[in-house]
Amino acid sequence: MTLMETLQLFTAAPSATRTPKLELREGRYLLRFAQTALDLDAALKLRFEVFNLELGEGLQSSFLTGRDRDEFDAQCHHLMVEDTEAGNVIGTYRIQTNEMASAGNGFYSAGEFDLSHLPNDVVLNSLELGRACIAPAHRHSSVLFLLWKGIAAYTLQTRKRYLFGCCSLTSQDANEGWDVMNQLLLSGHVHGDWLVPPQPGFECDIEDDDLPLPIAKIPKLFRTYLRFGAKVCSPPTMDRQFKTIDYFVILDCQQLSPAAYQMFFQF
C-alpha cells in the first residue's frame, strides 16, 4: 500500500467518524487516535507485523502491501500507542459505534455472526473493538492499560454501555475451537441469555465426533477480557480468510467491579 492509498483510505471515512481528540501518557508511551494518513499507515504496518509475520494469521493480500487493511478501516477510529523514545507505533485498537457501522459497511463481527439475535438496544449501545495488537517488545501492563483507558474514555464520550467484538485463536483446527468452548462453558464464561449463531459458511464443524479434543490454551488477551467479566455469546466460528477461530464476546461496562471501573473510567 502506498502512502497515497493510505491517504485515500483515511479521507474516505464518512462524517460519522470524525476523529476525537485524546491524549494520555504513561512514562515513555503516548496514547492518541490516528489523525493523519501517516498515523494510520503506522497502525496498519504494526498489524501486519503482528498478525501476518509473527502469528501466521491475517489476510493473504496483506503480503502484497506489508499492511493489514480491510474495507472496515476507513469507517473506524484507530487508537494507537506511540513509543516516544523510539518514535514508532507499538500498540493499536480499531473502534466503531453503531452509527459509524450504519454509515459504512456495518460491523465487522456481522460478517461472521448473525447479530440480529442480540437485543436491539444492546447493538445500539455498543462499541465494536477489533484488530488489537501490541508489538512483542512492549507487551506489558503499561501499554495495555493505556489502550483500555483510551477505550474507556471513548465509551464515556460516546455514551455507550457495551463493548463487543471477536476474540480469536490462531488455529484452523475445529477440535481446538470446541475444546476452548468446553472450557468456557465449564468456567461460566458463556452468556446465559444471548446466543449469536455463525453466519452460513463460518460454522466450526468437527468432522469426526469420536476424535479426542486437544487441550487448547485460551490466549492471554482473551483471558483478560473474561477476568473483567466479558461473556462469550457464540459457538466458535471458522474464519478461513484470516486463518483464525473466533468467538463473539460482549462486556457490559455497567457490570465491571468497582475497582475495575475506577481503574479505567476515572480521569
MIDOSE-1310 file (N, C-alpha, C; in nm, 2 decimals, decimal comma, always signed):
residues 267
mtlm	+0,08/-0,12/+0,00/+0,00/+0,00/+0,00/+0,09/+0,12/+0,00; +0,06/+0,21/-0,09/+0,14/+0,34/-0,10/+0,08/+0,44/+0,00; +0,16/+0,54/+0,03/+0,11/+0,64/+0,12/-0,01/+0,71/+0,06; -0,02/+0,73/-0,07/-0,13/+0,79/-0,13/-0,26/+0,71/-0,11
etlq	-0,24/+0,57/-0,12/-0,36/+0,49/-0,10/-0,40/+0,49/+0,04; -0,31/+0,51/+0,14/-0,35/+0,52/+0,28/-0,42/+0,65/+0,30; -0,37/+0,76/+0,24/-0,44/+0,89/+0,25/-0,58/+0,88/+0,19; -0,60/+0,81/+0,08/-0,73/+0,80/+0,03/-0,82/+0,72/+0,12
lfta	-0,77/+0,62/+0,19/-0,84/+0,54/+0,28/-0,88/+0,62/+0,40; -0,79/+0,71/+0,45/-0,81/+0,79/+0,57/-0,91/+0,90/+0,54; -0,91/+0,96/+0,42/-1,00/+1,06/+0,39/-1,14/+1,01/+0,34; -1,15/+0,88/+0,32/-1,28/+0,82/+0,27/-1,38/+0,80/+0,38
apsa	-1,34/+0,83/+0,50/-1,42/+0,80/+0,62/-1,55/+0,89/+0,61; -1,67/+0,83/+0,64/-1,79/+0,91/+0,64/-1,78/+1,01/+0,76; -1,87/+1,11/+0,75/-1,87/+1,22/+0,85/-1,89/+1,17/+0,99; -1,96/+1,05/+1,01/-1,99/+1,00/+1,14/-1,86/+0,96/+1,21
trtp	-1,75/+0,96/+1,14/-1,62/+0,91/+1,20/-1,52/+1,01/+1,23; -1,57/+1,14/+1,25/-1,47/+1,25/+1,28/-1,39/+1,21/+1,40; -1,26/+1,22/+1,39/-1,17/+1,16/+1,49/-1,17/+1,25/+1,62; -1,20/+1,19/+1,74/-1,19/+1,26/+1,86/-1,05/+1,30/+1,90
klel	-1,04/+1,40/+1,99/-0,91/+1,44/+2,04/-0,89/+1,37/+2,17; -0,78/+1,30/+2,19/-0,75/+1,23/+2,31/-0,60/+1,21/+2,32; -0,54/+1,24/+2,44/-0,40/+1,21/+2,46/-0,38/+1,17/+2,61; -0,32/+1,05/+2,63/-0,29/+1,01/+2,76/-0,15/+0,96/+2,76
regr	-0,08/+0,98/+2,87/+0,07/+0,95/+2,88/+0,09/+0,85/+2,99; +0,18/+0,76/+2,97/+0,23/+0,67/+3,08/+0,37/+0,65/+3,05; +0,46/+0,72/+3,12/+0,60/+0,71/+3,10/+0,64/+0,75/+2,96; +0,71/+0,66/+2,89/+0,75/+0,68/+2,75/+0,64/+0,67/+2,65
yllr	+0,52/+0,63/+2,69/+0,42/+0,59/+2,60/+0,31/+0,70/+2,59; +0,27/+0,73/+2,47/+0,16/+0,83/+2,44/+0,05/+0,76/+2,37; -0,07/+0,77/+2,42/-0,19/+0,72/+2,36/-0,27/+0,83/+2,29; -0,31/+0,81/+2,17/-0,39/+0,90/+2,09/-0,46/+0,83/+1,98
faqt	-0,55/+0,90/+1,91/-0,61/+0,85/+1,79/-0,53/+0,88/+1,67; -0,53/+0,79/+1,57/-0,47/+0,83/+1,44/-0,54/+0,95/+1,38; -0,46/+1,05/+1,35/-0,51/+1,18/+1,30/-0,48/+1,20/+1,15; -0,38/+1,13/+1,10/-0,33/+1,15/+0,97/-0,31/+1,02/+0,89
aldl	-0,29/+1,03/+0,76/-0,26/+0,91/+0,68/-0,13/+0,84/+0,73; -0,03/+0,92/+0,77/+0,09/+0,85/+0,83/+0,06/+0,78/+0,95; -0,02/+0,83/+1,04/-0,06/+0,76/+1,16/-0,13/+0,63/+1,13; -0,22/+0,63/+1,04/-0,30/+0,51/+1,01/-0,20/+0,41/+0,94
daal	-0,12/+0,46/+0,86/-0,02/+0,37/+0,79/+0,07/+0,29/+0,89; +0,11/+0,36/+1,00/+0,19/+0,30/+1,10/+0,11/+0,19/+1,18; -0,02/+0,22/+1,20/-0,10/+0,12/+1,27/-0,12/+0,00/+1,18; -0,15/+0,02/+1,05/-0,17/-0,09/+0,96/-0,04/-0,18/+0,94
klrf	+0,07/-0,11/+0,95/+0,20/-0,18/+0,94/+0,23/-0,27/+1,06; +0,20/-0,21/+1,18/+0,21/-0,29/+1,30/+0,12/-0,41/+1,30; +0,00/-0,39/+1,26/-0,10/-0,51/+1,25/-0,04/-0,62/+1,16; +0,01/-0,58/+1,04/+0,07/-0,68/+0,95/+0,19/-0,75/+1,02
evfn	+0,27/-0,68/+1,09/+0,39/-0,74/+1,15/+0,35/-0,84/+1,26; +0,24/-0,81/+1,33/+0,20/-0,90/+1,44/+0,11/-1,01/+1,39; +0,01/-0,98/+1,31/-0,08/-1,08/+1,26/-0,02/-1,17/+1,16; +0,04/-1,12/+1,06/+0,09/-1,20/+0,94/+0,22/-1,26/+0,97
lelg	+0,32/-1,17/+1,01/+0,46/-1,22/+1,03/+0,48/-1,30/+1,16; +0,43/-1,25/+1,27/+0,45/-1,31/+1,40/+0,36/-1,43/+1,42; +0,23/-1,41/+1,40/+0,13/-1,52/+1,44/+0,10/-1,61/+1,33; +0,13/-1,57/+1,20/+0,10/-1,66/+1,09/-0,05/-1,66/+1,06
eglq	-0,12/-1,56/+1,09/-0,26/-1,55/+1,05/-0,28/-1,42/+0,96; -0,40/-1,37/+0,95/-0,42/-1,25/+0,88/-0,45/-1,28/+0,73; -0,47/-1,17/+0,66/-0,52/-1,18/+0,52/-0,40/-1,20/+0,43; -0,41/-1,29/+0,33/-0,31/-1,32/+0,24/-0,27/-1,20/+0,15
ssfl	-0,37/-1,12/+0,12/-0,34/-1,00/+0,04/-0,25/-0,90/+0,11; -0,24/-0,91/+0,24/-0,15/-0,81/+0,32/-0,01/-0,83/+0,28; +0,03/-0,95/+0,23/+0,17/-0,96/+0,19/+0,21/-0,88/+0,07; +0,11/-0,84/-0,01/+0,14/-0,75/-0,12/+0,18/-0,61/-0,08
tgrd	+0,13/-0,57/+0,03/+0,15/-0,43/+0,07/+0,23/-0,41/+0,20; +0,24/-0,52/+0,28/+0,31/-0,50/+0,41/+0,22/-0,43/+0,51; +0,09/-0,43/+0,48/-0,01/-0,36/+0,57/-0,13/-0,45/+0,59; -0,19/-0,46/+0,71/-0,31/-0,53/+0,73/-0,42/-0,43/+0,71
rdef	-0,50/-0,45/+0,61/-0,60/-0,35/+0,57/-0,72/-0,42/+0,52; -0,84/-0,37/+0,56/-0,97/-0,43/+0,50/-1,07/-0,31/+0,48; -1,19/-0,35/+0,44/-1,29/-0,25/+0,40/-1,35/-0,17/+0,52; -1,32/-0,22/+0,64/-1,37/-0,15/+0,76/-1,28/-0,04/+0,81
daqc	-1,16/-0,04/+0,77/-1,06/+0,06/+0,83/-1,10/+0,20/+0,81; -1,16/+0,23/+0,69/-1,19/+0,37/+0,66/-1,30/+0,43/+0,75; -1,39/+0,34/+0,80/-1,51/+0,39/+0,88/-1,48/+0,39/+1,03; -1,36/+0,34/+1,07/-1,33/+0,32/+1,21/-1,24/+0,43/+1,27
hhlm	-1,24/+0,44/+1,40/-1,13/+0,52/+1,46/-1,02/+0,42/+1,51; -0,90/+0,47/+1,51/-0,79/+0,38/+1,54/-0,71/+0,44/+1,65; -0,72/+0,37/+1,77/-0,64/+0,41/+1,88/-0,50/+0,36/+1,86; -0,40/+0,44/+1,90/-0,26/+0,40/+1,88/-0,18/+0,44/+2,00
vedt	-0,08/+0,36/+2,04/+0,02/+0,40/+2,14/+0,15/+0,41/+2,07; +0,22/+0,53/+2,10/+0,35/+0,56/+2,04/+0,45/+0,54/+2,15; +0,57/+0,48/+2,12/+0,68/+0,48/+2,20/+0,76/+0,62/+2,17; +0,75/+0,71/+2,26/+0,80/+0,85/+2,22/+0,95/+0,85/+2,22
eagn	+1,02/+0,75/+2,28/+1,16/+0,74/+2,27/+1,21/+0,69/+2,14; +1,14/+0,59/+2,09/+1,18/+0,53/+1,96/+1,11/+0,60/+1,84; +1,00/+0,66/+1,87/+0,92/+0,73/+1,76/+0,84/+0,64/+1,67; +0,79/+0,53/+1,73/+0,71/+0,44/+1,64/+0,59/+0,40/+1,72
vigt	+0,49/+0,34/+1,64/+0,36/+0,30/+1,70/+0,38/+0,15/+1,74; +0,34/+0,12/+1,87/+0,37/-0,01/+1,92/+0,24/-0,08/+1,97; +0,13/-0,01/+1,96/+0,00/-0,07/+2,00/-0,12/+0,00/+1,93; -0,22/-0,08/+1,90/-0,34/-0,02/+1,83/-0,46/-0,10/+1,86
yriq	-0,58/-0,04/+1,85/-0,71/-0,10/+1,85/-0,79/-0,02/+1,75; -0,89/-0,10/+1,69/-0,98/-0,04/+1,60/-1,12/-0,03/+1,66; -1,19/+0,08/+1,65/-1,31/+0,10/+1,73/-1,42/+0,17/+1,63; -1,54/+0,12/+1,65/-1,65/+0,19/+1,59/-1,78/+0,18/+1,67
tnem	-1,87/+0,28/+1,65/-2,00/+0,28/+1,71/-2,10/+0,22/+1,61; -2,23/+0,20/+1,66/-2,33/+0,16/+1,57/-2,36/+0,26/+1,46; -2,35/+0,39/+1,50/-2,37/+0,49/+1,40/-2,27/+0,49/+1,29; -2,14/+0,47/+1,32/-2,04/+0,45/+1,23/-2,05/+0,33/+1,14
asag	-2,10/+0,22/+1,20/-2,12/+0,10/+1,12/-2,23/+0,12/+1,02; -2,34/+0,19/+1,07/-2,45/+0,21/+0,98/-2,42/+0,30/+0,86; -2,33/+0,40/+0,89/-2,28/+0,49/+0,78/-2,18/+0,42/+0,68; -2,13/+0,31/+0,72/-2,03/+0,24/+0,64/-2,07/+0,11/+0,60
ngfy	-1,98/+0,01/+0,62/-2,00/-0,13/+0,58/-2,06/-0,22/+0,69; -2,11/-0,16/+0,79/-2,17/-0,24/+0,90/-2,06/-0,28/+1,00; -2,09/-0,37/+1,09/-2,00/-0,42/+1,19/-1,92/-0,53/+1,13; -1,79/-0,53/+1,16/-1,70/-0,64/+1,11/-1,75/-0,77/+1,16
sage	-1,80/-0,78/+1,29/-1,84/-0,90/+1,35/-1,96/-0,96/+1,28; -2,04/-0,87/+1,22/-2,17/-0,92/+1,15/-2,13/-1,01/+1,03; -2,01/-1,00/+0,98/-1,97/-1,09/+0,87/-1,96/-1,23/+0,91; -1,93/-1,26/+1,04/-1,92/-1,39/+1,09/-2,03/-1,44/+1,18
fdls	-2,10/-1,34/+1,24/-2,21/-1,37/+1,34/-2,34/-1,30/+1,30; -2,45/-1,37/+1,33/-2,58/-1,31/+1,30/-2,62/-1,22/+1,42; -2,59/-1,09/+1,41/-2,61/-1,00/+1,53/-2,76/-0,97/+1,54; -2,85/-1,01/+1,45/-2,99/-0,99/+1,47/-3,04/-1,07/+1,59
hlpn	-2,97/-1,16/+1,64/-3,01/-1,24/+1,76/-2,98/-1,16/+1,89; -2,91/-1,05/+1,88/-2,89/-0,97/+2,00/-3,01/-0,87/+2,02; -3,04/-0,83/+2,15/-3,14/-0,73/+2,17/-3,09/-0,60/+2,10; -3,19/-0,53/+2,03/-3,16/-0,42/+1,95/-3,09/-0,31/+2,04
dvvl	-3,14/-0,29/+2,16/-3,08/-0,19/+2,25/-2,94/-0,21/+2,28; -2,90/-0,34/+2,28/-2,76/-0,37/+2,31/-2,67/-0,33/+2,19; -2,72/-0,36/+2,07/-2,64/-0,32/+1,95/-2,63/-0,17/+1,94; -2,74/-0,10/+1,97/-2,74/+0,05/+1,96/-2,64/+0,11/+2,06
nsle	-2,62/+0,04/+2,17/-2,54/+0,10/+2,28/-2,41/+0,03/+2,30; -2,35/-0,01/+2,18/-2,23/-0,09/+2,19/-2,12/-0,02/+2,11; -2,00/-0,04/+2,14/-1,88/-0,02/+2,06/-1,82/-0,15/+2,02; -1,78/-0,16/+1,89/-1,72/-0,27/+1,84/-1,57/-0,25/+1,84
lgra	-1,49/-0,34/+1,91/-1,35/-0,34/+1,91/-1,29/-0,45/+1,82; -1,17/-0,42/+1,77/-1,11/-0,52/+1,68/-0,96/-0,49/+1,65; -0,90/-0,58/+1,59/-0,76/-0,56/+1,54/-0,67/-0,52/+1,65; -0,69/-0,57/+1,77/-0,60/-0,53/+1,88/-0,46/-0,60/+1,87
ciap	-0,36/-0,52/+1,88/-0,22/-0,58/+1,88/-0,12/-0,49/+1,94; -0,02/-0,55/+2,00/+0,09/-0,48/+2,06/+0,22/-0,54/+2,02; +0,32/-0,46/+1,98/+0,45/-0,51/+1,94/+0,51/-0,60/+2,05; +0,58/-0,71/+2,01/+0,63/-0,80/+2,11/+0,71/-0,74/+2,23
ahrh	+0,80/-0,65/+2,19/+0,89/-0,59/+2,30/+0,81/-0,50/+2,40; +0,69/-0,47/+2,37/+0,61/-0,38/+2,46/+0,49/-0,44/+2,52; +0,48/-0,57/+2,52/+0,37/-0,64/+2,58/+0,37/-0,65/+2,73; +0,34/-0,54/+2,79/+0,33/-0,53/+2,94/+0,21/-0,45/+2,98
ssvl	+0,19/-0,44/+3,11/+0,07/-0,38/+3,15/+0,05/-0,23/+3,12; +0,16/-0,16/+3,11/+0,15/-0,01/+3,08/+0,09/+0,02/+2,95; +0,12/-0,06/+2,84/+0,07/-0,03/+2,71/-0,08/-0,08/+2,70; -0,11/-0,20/+2,76/-0,25/-0,24/+2,75/-0,33/-0,15/+2,84
fllw	-0,28/-0,11/+2,95/-0,36/-0,02/+3,04/-0,39/+0,11/+2,96; -0,30/+0,17/+2,89/-0,32/+0,29/+2,82/-0,43/+0,27/+2,71; -0,42/+0,16/+2,64/-0,52/+0,13/+2,53/-0,66/+0,12/+2,60; -0,67/+0,05/+2,71/-0,80/+0,03/+2,77/-0,85/+0,16/+2,83
kgia	-0,76/+0,25/+2,88/-0,80/+0,38/+2,93/-0,86/+0,46/+2,81; -0,80/+0,45/+2,70/-0,85/+0,51/+2,58/-0,99/+0,46/+2,54; -1,01/+0,33/+2,54/-1,14/+0,27/+2,51/-1,24/+0,32/+2,61; -1,20/+0,33/+2,74/-1,29/+0,38/+2,84/-1,33/+0,53/+2,82
aytl	-1,23/+0,61/+2,78/-1,26/+0,75/+2,75/-1,36/+0,76/+2,63; -1,34/+0,68/+2,53/-1,42/+0,68/+2,41/-1,56/+0,63/+2,45; -1,57/+0,53/+2,54/-1,70/+0,48/+2,58/-1,78/+0,59/+2,65; -1,71/+0,67/+2,74/-1,78/+0,78/+2,81/-1,82/+0,89/+2,71
qtrk	-1,73/+0,92/+2,61/-1,76/+1,03/+2,52/-1,88/+0,99/+2,43; -1,89/+0,87/+2,39/-2,00/+0,82/+2,30/-2,12/+0,77/+2,38; -2,11/+0,77/+2,51/-2,22/+0,73/+2,60/-2,27/+0,59/+2,56; -2,18/+0,50/+2,54/-2,21/+0,36/+2,52/-2,19/+0,27/+2,64
rylf	-2,26/+0,16/+2,65/-2,26/+0,07/+2,76/-2,18/-0,06/+2,74; -2,19/-0,11/+2,62/-2,13/-0,24/+2,59/-2,01/-0,23/+2,50; -1,92/-0,33/+2,51/-1,81/-0,34/+2,42/-1,82/-0,48/+2,36; -1,81/-0,50/+2,23/-1,82/-0,63/+2,17/-1,72/-0,65/+2,06
gccs	-1,70/-0,77/+2,02/-1,61/-0,80/+1,91/-1,57/-0,95/+1,91; -1,47/-0,98/+1,82/-1,43/-1,12/+1,81/-1,30/-1,14/+1,89; -1,30/-1,25/+1,97/-1,18/-1,30/+2,03/-1,14/-1,42/+1,96; -1,01/-1,44/+1,94/-0,96/-1,54/+1,84/-0,86/-1,63/+1,89
ltsq	-0,86/-1,75/+1,83/-0,75/-1,85/+1,84/-0,68/-1,85/+1,71; -0,54/-1,85/+1,72/-0,47/-1,87/+1,59/-0,47/-2,02/+1,56; -0,57/-2,06/+1,49/-0,59/-2,20/+1,46/-0,69/-2,22/+1,35; -0,68/-2,33/+1,28/-0,79/-2,37/+1,19/-0,83/-2,51/+1,22
dane	-0,81/-2,56/+1,35/-0,84/-2,69/+1,40/-0,97/-2,68/+1,47; -1,08/-2,73/+1,41/-1,21/-2,72/+1,48/-1,21/-2,79/+1,62; -1,14/-2,89/+1,63/-1,13/-2,96/+1,76/-1,08/-2,86/+1,87; -0,98/-2,78/+1,84/-0,93/-2,68/+1,93/-1,04/-2,58/+1,96
gwdv	-1,11/-2,54/+1,86/-1,22/-2,44/+1,88/-1,32/-2,49/+1,98; -1,36/-2,62/+1,97/-1,46/-2,67/+2,06/-1,41/-2,71/+2,19; -1,28/-2,74/+2,20/-1,21/-2,76/+2,33/-1,22/-2,63/+2,41; -1,18/-2,52/+2,35/-1,19/-2,39/+2,42/-1,34/-2,36/+2,46
mnql	-1,43/-2,39/+2,37/-1,57/-2,37/+2,40/-1,61/-2,45/+2,53; -1,57/-2,57/+2,54/-1,60/-2,65/+2,66/-1,54/-2,59/+2,78; -1,42/-2,54/+2,77/-1,35/-2,47/+2,88/-1,43/-2,35/+2,93; -1,48/-2,27/+2,83/-1,56/-2,15/+2,86/-1,69/-2,19/+2,93
llsg	-1,76/-2,29/+2,88/-1,88/-2,34/+2,94/-1,86/-2,38/+3,08; -1,76/-2,46/+3,11/-1,73/-2,52/+3,24/-1,70/-2,41/+3,34; -1,63/-2,30/+3,29/-1,59/-2,20/+3,38/-1,69/-2,08/+3,39; -1,81/-2,10/+3,33/-1,91/-2,00/+3,35/-1,90/-1,87/+3,27
hvhg	-1,82/-1,88/+3,16/-1,79/-1,76/+3,08/-1,88/-1,74/+2,96; -1,98/-1,83/+2,95/-2,08/-1,82/+2,83/-2,21/-1,75/+2,88; -2,25/-1,65/+2,80/-2,37/-1,58/+2,84/-2,49/-1,67/+2,85; -2,58/-1,65/+2,95/-2,69/-1,74/+2,97/-2,81/-1,71/+2,88
dwlv	-2,82/-1,59/+2,83/-2,94/-1,55/+2,75/-2,91/-1,52/+2,60; -2,80/-1,47/+2,57/-2,77/-1,42/+2,44/-2,68/-1,52/+2,36; -2,73/-1,58/+2,26/-2,66/-1,67/+2,17/-2,66/-1,62/+2,03; -2,55/-1,59/+1,98/-2,53/-1,54/+1,84/-2,48/-1,65/+1,75
ppqp	-2,56/-1,70/+1,65/-2,51/-1,81/+1,57/-2,41/-1,76/+1,46; -2,33/-1,85/+1,41/-2,24/-1,81/+1,30/-2,32/-1,78/+1,17; -2,27/-1,70/+1,08/-2,32/-1,68/+0,95/-2,29/-1,81/+0,87; -2,38/-1,84/+0,77/-2,35/-1,96/+0,68/-2,21/-1,95/+0,63
gfec	-2,14/-2,07/+0,63/-2,01/-2,08/+0,58/-1,90/-2,06/+0,69; -1,94/-2,01/+0,81/-1,84/-1,98/+0,91/-1,85/-2,09/+1,03; -1,94/-2,19/+1,01/-1,95/-2,29/+1,11/-1,82/-2,36/+1,14; -1,80/-2,40/+1,26/-1,67/-2,47/+1,30/-1,71/-2,61/+1,33
died	-1,73/-2,69/+1,22/-1,78/-2,82/+1,23/-1,66/-2,92/+1,26; -1,69/-3,02/+1,35/-1,60/-3,13/+1,37/-1,64/-3,25/+1,28; -1,55/-3,29/+1,20/-1,59/-3,40/+1,11/-1,61/-3,53/+1,17; -1,53/-3,56/+1,28/-1,54/-3,69/+1,35/-1,56/-3,66/+1,50
ddlp	-1,68/-3,69/+1,55/-1,71/-3,66/+1,69/-1,63/-3,75/+1,78; -1,57/-3,86/+1,73/-1,50/-3,95/+1,82/-1,36/-3,91/+1,84; -1,31/-3,81/+1,77/-1,17/-3,77/+1,79/-1,16/-3,70/+1,92; -1,05/-3,73/+1,99/-1,03/-3,67/+2,12/-1,00/-3,52/+2,10
lpia	-1,06/-3,44/+2,19/-1,04/-3,29/+2,18/-0,89/-3,26/+2,23; -0,82/-3,18/+2,16/-0,69/-3,13/+2,21/-0,71/-3,04/+2,33; -0,60/-3,02/+2,40/-0,60/-2,93/+2,51/-0,55/-2,79/+2,46; -0,65/-2,70/+2,42/-0,61/-2,57/+2,36/-0,61/-2,47/+2,47
kipk	-0,51/-2,38/+2,46/-0,50/-2,27/+2,56/-0,57/-2,14/+2,51; -0,64/-2,08/+2,60/-0,71/-1,96/+2,57/-0,61/-1,85/+2,57; -0,60/-1,77/+2,46/-0,50/-1,66/+2,46/-0,51/-1,56/+2,57; -0,40/-1,50/+2,60/-0,39/-1,41/+2,72/-0,48/-1,30/+2,72
lfrt	-0,50/-1,23/+2,60/-0,59/-1,11/+2,59/-0,73/-1,16/+2,61; -0,77/-1,27/+2,55/-0,90/-1,33/+2,57/-0,93/-1,36/+2,72; -0,83/-1,42/+2,79/-0,84/-1,45/+2,93/-0,86/-1,32/+3,01; -0,79/-1,22/+2,97/-0,81/-1,09/+3,04/-0,95/-1,03/+3,03
ylrf	-1,00/-1,04/+2,91/-1,14/-0,99/+2,89/-1,23/-1,07/+2,98; -1,21/-1,20/+2,99/-1,30/-1,28/+3,07/-1,29/-1,25/+3,22; -1,17/-1,22/+3,26/-1,14/-1,18/+3,40/-1,22/-1,06/+3,44; -1,23/-0,96/+3,35/-1,31/-0,84/+3,37/-1,46/-0,86/+3,36
gakv	-1,50/-0,98/+3,32/-1,65/-1,00/+3,32/-1,71/-1,02/+3,18; -1,63/-1,02/+3,07/-1,68/-1,04/+2,94/-1,74/-1,18/+2,93; -1,85/-1,19/+2,85/-1,92/-1,31/+2,82/-1,91/-1,35/+2,68; -1,89/-1,48/+2,66/-1,90/-1,54/+2,52/-2,04/-1,56/+2,48
cspp	-2,08/-1,52/+2,36/-2,22/-1,52/+2,32/-2,23/-1,60/+2,19; -2,14/-1,69/+2,16/-2,15/-1,77/+2,03/-2,07/-1,90/+2,05; -2,10/-1,99/+1,96/-2,01/-2,10/+1,94/-1,89/-2,06/+1,86; -1,78/-2,14/+1,85/-1,67/-2,10/+1,77/-1,71/-2,09/+1,62
tmdr	-1,64/-2,00/+1,55/-1,66/-1,99/+1,41/-1,53/-2,00/+1,34; -1,53/-2,05/+1,22/-1,40/-2,07/+1,14/-1,39/-1,95/+1,04; -1,29/-1,87/+1,07/-1,26/-1,76/+0,97/-1,14/-1,81/+0,88; -1,17/-1,86/+0,77/-1,07/-1,92/+0,68/-0,99/-1,81/+0,61
qfkt	-1,05/-1,69/+0,59/-0,97/-1,58/+0,53/-0,86/-1,53/+0,62; -0,90/-1,51/+0,75/-0,80/-1,45/+0,84/-0,72/-1,56/+0,91; -0,76/-1,69/+0,89/-0,69/-1,80/+0,95/-0,70/-1,81/+1,10; -0,82/-1,78/+1,16/-0,84/-1,79/+1,30/-0,97/-1,86/+1,33
idyf	-0,99/-1,90/+1,45/-1,12/-1,94/+1,51/-1,17/-1,83/+1,60; -1,29/-1,78/+1,58/-1,34/-1,67/+1,65/-1,46/-1,70/+1,74; -1,47/-1,62/+1,84/-1,59/-1,62/+1,94/-1,64/-1,48/+1,95; -1,77/-1,46/+1,95/-1,83/-1,33/+1,97/-1,84/-1,31/+2,12
vild	-1,78/-1,19/+2,17/-1,77/-1,17/+2,31/-1,83/-1,03/+2,34; -1,90/-1,01/+2,45/-1,95/-0,89/+2,50/-1,91/-0,86/+2,64; -1,88/-0,73/+2,66/-1,85/-0,68/+2,80/-1,95/-0,57/+2,83; -2,03/-0,59/+2,94/-2,12/-0,49/+2,99/-2,04/-0,40/+3,09
cqql	-2,01/-0,28/+3,05/-1,93/-0,19/+3,14/-2,00/-0,16/+3,27; -2,13/-0,17/+3,27/-2,20/-0,15/+3,40/-2,19/-0,26/+3,50; -2,13/-0,38/+3,45/-2,11/-0,49/+3,53/-1,97/-0,51/+3,58; -1,88/-0,41/+3,54/-1,75/-0,41/+3,59/-1,74/-0,40/+3,74
spaa	-1,64/-0,46/+3,81/-1,63/-0,44/+3,95/-1,60/-0,30/+3,98; -1,63/-0,25/+4,10/-1,60/-0,11/+4,13/-1,45/-0,08/+4,12; -1,36/-0,17/+4,15/-1,22/-0,15/+4,14/-1,18/-0,13/+3,99; -1,23/-0,22/+3,90/-1,20/-0,21/+3,76/-1,26/-0,09/+3,70
yqmf	-1,38/-0,05/+3,74/-1,44/+0,07/+3,68/-1,36/+0,19/+3,72; -1,32/+0,20/+3,85/-1,23/+0,31/+3,89/-1,10/+0,32/+3,82; -1,04/+0,20/+3,79/-0,91/+0,19/+3,73/-0,92/+0,25/+3,59; -1,02/+0,22/+3,51/-1,03/+0,25/+3,37/-1,11/+0,38/+3,34
fqf	-1,21/+0,41/+3,42/-1,31/+0,51/+3,39/-1,29/+0,64/+3,47; -1,20/+0,64/+3,57/-1,18/+0,76/+3,64/-1,06/+0,84/+3,58; -1,09/+0,97/+3,55/-0,99/+1,05/+3,48/-0,97/+1,18/+3,56
